[in-house]
Structure formats: structure tokens, C-alpha cells
Amino acid sequence: MLILKLAFRNITHAGLRSWLNVFVLSFAFVMIVMTEGLYDGMLQQVKDAIIDSEIGGGQFFQKNYDPYDPFSIENSHSKIPENLQNEIKNGNAAAVLIVSAAIFPKGHVQSALLKGIDPMQKIVKMPTWLLKDSDTASIPGLIGSRMAESMGLQAGDYLSIRWKNINGTFDAADVRIVEVMNTDVQSIDRDQIWVPLNSLQKMYRAPDEATIITLKKNISFYPSGGPDWAFKNHDYLLKDLNNTVQQKKNTASFMFILLLGMALLAVFDTQVLAIFRRRKEMGTLMALGMTRWNVIMLFTLEGCLLGILALIAGAAYGIPLLAYFARTGLNVPQVAGQAGISIGAVLYPKYGLQLYVITSLILFVSVVVVSFLPTRRITKLKPTDALRGKIA
């Protein structure tokens, strides 16, 4: 208890030097928690958007379908199994047929995907009800805001499309853009036109066939898809997103190491200077009966107290700051959406207890280690030499 009182007195009487160390350590603590919370919030926000707008509770892929191979699309269609048909009728699933096509915006040719979906589906959050159009002269179509911007299209415009049906015959038609949907999910936006499923099945000469079956979010059971269909869960469908965010976290970790390293270097330098300047004090303590290990414990405890004060200071100004950002979010520049991640206009950080505990432990253990390292020289110190101002 005496050592603790001495350590606390030495810290509080050290003046500006101690409080600068406390501020640097607390700043590193708050920045690490804030940045990790941003990445966790981004991951959760993007996951929720993709689940709500695209993958639902999981998807059945036709056995030949590979989303990374555009040449697989031509053979990626099969009859919808009876049990999945029943799920669709019961409102637990929605079928999507994908067909490769060429589009001609403003006289230019460009490849795109035609995606057929039931206008009355309730599985994914898309304004598909707008595809239930009474105008039979043209095919109603939905496009995303990114595609509309890149091609200069808007609601009411007509777009010529050409495709090859299941028999290898080319055909063409006009699509009338009924709505430009504003979505954060790029995988349902770029180079894609959504049309009624029945219309696309007739155009492609593939009645009752589909490429993907999307299940309802939080579905209680997963039906069998049969030999032609493979079920893909969230782990598979979100694998790329998880890997991308993890790579960004790893990059940010390098900055955390630099930031924390500079803060710990300040503590290390303070301990080295303290041992050099307080030689007579150490000699006096040892002459009064304090052992070398008690002196080492005293200096190490002073460093530990710096870490504890840093955590307290970080909580004092960090918690209100982090709570404010968690409530109001951070505005994301428009160019951020071009990075390949479906980020909304506002990013809301996510802070959990585990993040606080792990970061606090890392900071505290690091401070203890760098506080102990300089004190090893005290083991060779003689009280008489310390009183004369010498140190081994």
C-alpha cells in the first residue's frame, strides 16, 4: 500500500510531463476504438443492406451458375423444383432469372444483365411492384442510380436491348425505364436491368426456369433444392465483403501500431529519464530498507498508473465523442461508393463491450511492459552509488 501511495504521489507531482503522457496514451486509445468501431459499423451496415436488398436468408444457385464467370450465365438456368415452387407461392422465396444481353444507350453498345423477378415479391427490398405495368408495347424495367448516371438515363426513357434465347436465336425489344431506384448495393445496380420474371422467361424461351432462388430473411427452415440447385448461406455470399473489410482493418492496424508505439515511446523515455534523475531518491529508499525489487515495483507501478489514468481520461472525453458519432453517424463522400463496398450516405459506427475490453487490455499490458523494461538496471544498483548520484 505504501508503494502505491508513493507511486501516485510521484505521478501527480511530476507535473506536465505526466499529463502529456496521459493525454498521448488516451488519444491513442480513443483513436483505436473509434476506427475499429467505424469498420465494425461499416461491415454491419453493408451486410444489412445486402441481406435486405439481395440475398435475403440465403440463395439457391443453379448448379452451373458462377457469379464470377459471365460465360456461365448461358447455361445457368433450370426448372424450379416443386418444393421451391411451393415456397415461392407461400411467400418464402423469390425466383430470379439472369440473361446476358446487349443494350444500346444513346447509340452505344454495352453488355448488361437482364434479371427477371416477380413484381409482387416481398423477399428483397426493391420497388419491383413498379414492374407490374399495363403498357404492353414495351417491357417495364428497373435500373439503379449508378447505371442511370453512367448512361444518362432517367425514368420514362426507352432502352433498346438484344439477347440470345435458349435456342440460340437473337431477338430485340425496347425496355421502358419505369423507375431509377436509389440503392447502396452495387451488385443489384451496375449494368443490370430488372424486368418482370414472366416476361423474361417468355423472351428467353425458358418457362418456369430460374437462375437464383432467394429465400426470405430469417426463414425458419431451408428446403432442399435437388440435384440442380446448390444452397449458398451468408458465409459464402458475404465472404468477399468480410475479406475486404478485414483487409482494410489490417491496413489500419499498421497505423494503430505506429500511434500506440509513439505513445509507449513517450512512457519509455519518461521512465528512463526518471531513473537517471532520481538516483539519490532510489538510494535513499534502499538505504531506508526498501529492496531493489520494491524500487522496481515502484517505478513499474508509476507506469501502470499512467495507463490507468489514460484509460480514465480517454473514457472522460472519448465516450461522449463516440456516443455522438454513433448517434449522428459520419457523412460519407460520394466517391467512397466507388471503392467496391456498398456504403450509404451516412456511416454509423458500432461499438461493443468486447472492443473496449480488448483495446484497454492491449494498452494497459503494453504500458506495463515498457514501464518495466527500463527498471531492470535497478537490479545492479548499489545504495551507496545511488546516494552519490551514480547508476550502474
N, C-alpha and C positions, 0 to 999 in steps of 0.2 A: 504493500500500500504506500510505503514511503517513496519507493521508486516511481510509482505512478504520479504522486504529488509533485516530486521533483521534475519529472518529465513534462507535466502540464505547466508547471511554473516556468520552466526553461522555454517552452514553446510560446507562451503568452508574453514573456518578457523579451523575446527575440525581436519583436517589433515588425517592421515592414517586411523583412526577409521571410518570416514565417507566413505572413498573409499573402505574399506573392506566390509562394509555393502552393498554398491552399487554393488560390484562385486558378493557377495553371492546371492543377490536378482536377479541380471541379469543372473547369471548362472542357478538358478532355473527356471527362465522364459524361457531361451533358451532350457534347457533340456526338459521341459514340452512340448513346441511347437514341438521340434524335435521328441520326442517319439510319441506324438499324430499324427504327420504327417506321421510317419512310419506306424502306424496302419491303418490310412486312406488310405495311398498308397497301403499297402498290401491288404486291403479289395477291393479296386477298381481294382487292378491288377488281383487278383484271380477271381473276378466277371467277368471281361472282358474275361479271359481265359476260364472260364466255359461256358459263353454265346457263345463265338465263337466256342468252340470245342464240346459242348454237348447239351445245352438246347435251343440255338437259341432265337427265340422270344417267347418261351413258348412251352409246350408239352401237348399232349393229352395222358392220361393214359387209358389203358383198365380198365374197372371198377373193376376187381379183382386184378389188379397189385398193389403191395405194395413193394417199393424198399427196405424196411427194413425187409421184410419177404421172405426169399428164398423159402419157401414152397408154396408161392402164385404164383410162376412163371409157374407152370404146368398148371394152369387154366387161365393164363393171356394172352389170345390171342383171337382175334375176327376178323371177316371180316372188312376190311377197308370200311367205309361208302362212298357212291358215291361222296358226296361233298368234302370229304377229298381226295378221289382218284383224283378228278379234280384239287385240289390244288397241289397234287404231280406231276401231268402231267404238270401243269403250272410252275413248279419250285419253288413253295411257301412252300413246305413241303417235308419231307422225312420220310419214314416208317422204323421202327426198330423192328425186331422180336427177342425175347430173349428166349433161350432154355437152360435148365440146362444140363450139360454134365460132363463126367469124362475124364480127359486127362492123358496120360502116358508118362511124360517126363523122359527119361533115366531110364525106367523100374519102375518108381514110379507112384502111382496113386494119383490124386489130383482132387478136384472138381473145376469146372470153368463154365463160362457162354459163350455160343455161341451167338453172336449178328449178325444178318443179316442186311445188309444195302445195298442200291443201289450203285454200284460202281461209277455211273455217277452223284450222288447227289452233289449239291453245297450249301447245307444248313449249314453244320458244316465243320470246318476246319480240315479235316482228309484226308490223302492220299488214299482215297478209290478207286481212279481210278486204283490203282495198283491191285485191286481185279479182274479187267477185264482181266483175264489170259486165254490164249488159251490152256493151258495144262489141258486136261480133265481127266487125270489119277488121279489127286488129287485135293483137294479143296484148292484154294488160301486163305491165312489167314494173317491178320494183328495183331500184338501184340505190346504192349507198351514196353518201355525200362526197366521199373521196373520189369515187368513179365519176360522179356528176361534175365535180370540179375539174378533174383532169380532162374530161371530154367536152366540157362546155354544155352539158345537158341540164334540163330542168323539167319539172312536171308539165305534162302536156306535149312534150316533144315526141317525135316519131324516130325510131331507130331501125334500120334495115339489118336483118340477121340472116345468116346462111348456115345450114347444118347438114350433116350426112346422117340419114336414118339407119335403122338396123339392117336394112337390105343393101346399104352402100350407095343409095341414091341421094344426090344433093337436092335440097329444097331451100326455099327462102320465104320470108314473111316480114311483116312490119310489126314492131313492138311499140305500143304507146306507153310512155312513162307516166304512170298514174301517181307516183309519189317518189320523192327523194327522201329516204329515211336517214335520219341523223343517228348514227351508231358509232360506238367506240371500238367495236370489234371489227378489225380489218379483214378477218377471214370470211366474213359474210358480206363484204363490201367491195373490195378491189376486183375489177374485171369480172363481175358477176351480175347476172340479170335473173331476178326471181320471177317466175311465171306460174300460172295455175298448173297443178300436177296433171290433171286430166288432159289439159291442152298439150302439155309436153309429151305425155305418153302417146297421144294420137299423132303428134308431129314426128315422133321418133319410131312409130310403129311398134311400141312396146307396151301393150295394155297390161295393167296390174303389175308392172315391174318397177323396181326402185334400185337405188344405189346405196342409200343410207336409211336406216330406221332409227329415229331419235326417240328415246324413252322419256317419260315425264320425270321432272325433277322430284327427288325424294320418293321414287317409286318403291313400294314395299317388297316386291319380288322381281326377279329377272327371268323372263320367259326364255325358252330355248329357241335358237334361230335356225336349227337344222344344219345340214352339211354345207349349204351355200352361203351361210352367214356366220360371221365371227363377231362376238361381242367385245367391245372396247370400253374399259372403265375409265374413270377420271385420271387414274395414274398414267395410263397410256396417252389419253387425249391431251393432258396438261403437261406432259413430260418436257416438251420444248420450252414452255413458259417457265417451268421450275428451273430448268437448266440455265435459261437466260438470266433470270433473277439471281441465281446462285453465282453466275459468273460476275455479275455486277457487284454482288456482295463481296466476292473475293477481291475484286479490284479496289473496292472501298476499304477492305481490311488493311491493305498496304498503307493507305493514308492514316488509318487508325493507329497502326504500329508506329508511324512517324510521329504522330501527335502525342501518343502516350509516351513514346521514347523521349521526346523533348521534355515532357513534364517530369518523367522519372530522372532524367539527367539533372534537372534543377535540384531535385531532392538529394541525389547522389553528391552533387557539388556542395550542397549545404552541409551534408554530413561530414565530408572530407574537411571542409573549412572549419567546422565546429570542433572536430578532433584536433586540428592543428592549433586553433586559437584557445582552446580550453584545456591545455595541457596541465596547467597548475591546478585547475579545478579537479581534474581527474586524479592528480597526485594527492590532493588534499582528501578526496573521498576515499581513496585507497589507504591513505595514512590513518584515516579515522575508522578503518575496519571494513570497508566495502570491498568485496572481492572483485577480481578482474571481470568475471562473468556477470556480476551485478552491474558493473560500469557498462559492459557491452549491452546488457539488457536495458539500461537507462537510455543509451543513445538509440538503440533499436526502437524502443518504445516511443521516443520522440518522433521518429519517422512514422510509426504506426498512428500516432495521434494526428500527424499531418494528413494521413489518408482518411481518418475518421472525420476530421474537420472538413476535408474536401468533399466527402460524401454528404455531410450536413449542409454545407454551403451550396453544393450542386442541387440538392433537393429544395433548398430555400428559393432559389431563383429558377431552377430548371422545371420543377413541377408546374408552376403557373404558366411558364412558357410552353411546355409540351402540351399541357391541357388546352391552351389557346389554339395551338396548331391542330390538335386532334378534333377540336370543335368546329373551327372555321375552315380547315384544310389549307392547302397551298395551291395557288394558281399555277397551272402547267402551261408552258408556251406551246403554241400550235405545232412547232417543229418537233416537239417531243414525240408526237404521234407517228413520225416517220422513222422512229428507231426500231420498229418492229414489234412494239408492245402496245396493246390496246389501252391507252391511258386516257381517262376522261379529262375534262377541263379543270377539275379540281381534284387534287390528290389528298386523301385523308390518311394520316399516319396511324399506325396501330401499335400501341404499347402494352405489353403484357408483363405480369409479375416476373415471369422467367427471365425476360430481357433485363429487368432491373437487377435481379439477384445475380445473374451471371456476370454482368458488367461490373457490379460492385465488388464481387469476389476477385475478378481479374485485377481491378485497380488496387484493391487492398493487399492482395498477395504480392503484387509487383512492388508496391511501396515497402512492404516488409523486407523483401529480398534486397532491394537497393539500399535500404537503411542498414541492413546487417553487414553487407559486404565491406564498407569502409572500416567498420569497427573491429575487424579481425586483427588489425595492427595493435589493438589494445592488449591482446594476449601476451605480447612480448614487452609490455611497458613495465618499467620499474618505478615505484613511487618516488624514489629519490631523484631519478632522472626527470620525472614529470614535474616535480616541485622546482627543479632548476630550469624548466622550460624545454627540456629535451624530449624527443619521442623516437622510439625505435623505428 
